[in-house]
Amino acid sequence: MVKIKSTLDIQLDLTRPVEDLTEVISAVIASQPHKRKEILEGLDIAVGNALAEIQAQEDKEQKVDDDSSGKVS
């Protein structure tokens, strides 16, 4: 049985995550140009969900701060 795998071995420098992740995304897109839109849409959804989680947490923390300071909403 033949197994064919296309893999990308990655080492990220965590002191420059944005730059390195951008390079990884570019490499993946270059290897799958016919799926470029699908890949970017999937990333867009994943990033949007992550940002929404962060915003919800920040909103929750802000509400706790406001409540503890005696402010009335």
Secondary structure as GFF3:
##gff-version 3
##sequence-region A 1 73
A	DSSP	alpha_helix	17	31	.	.	.	ID=ss1
A	DSSP	three_ten_helix	33	35	.	.	.	ID=ss2
A	DSSP	alpha_helix	36	68	.	.	.	ID=ss3
###
